[in-house]
């Protein structure tokens, strides 16, 4: 399987992710772990600059509104490293 998979519960707790997700996002183990808060993952990605310039908490909150919380979705992006 080539796809990165990341699953959260309805209350925003990380339930599952695969190695492809870790490879794609380059998240450290203290951010990406089973039981982590989805909000913390979004904030880390935003703070790192992956979601564009600006205040990372605001960017993370705006992006999260557009991602379904209870339905599968498809997302693709190009990381700075290529």
NORZI-V895450 format. One record per pair of residues at least 12 apart in sequence whose C-alpha atoms are under 7 Angstrom apart, sorted by the first residue. I is the first residue (numbers start at 1). J is the second residue. If there is no record, write none. Layout:
i:I j:J
i:I j:J
This chain:
i:2 j:20
i:3 j:20
i:4 j:18
i:4 j:20
i:4 j:21
i:5 j:17
i:5 j:18
i:5 j:21
i:6 j:18
i:6 j:21
i:10 j:69
i:10 j:70
i:12 j:37
i:12 j:38
i:13 j:35
i:13 j:36
i:13 j:37
i:13 j:38
i:14 j:34
i:14 j:35
i:14 j:36
i:14 j:37
i:14 j:38
i:15 j:34
i:15 j:35
i:16 j:34
i:42 j:60
i:43 j:56
i:43 j:57
i:43 j:60
i:46 j:59
i:46 j:60
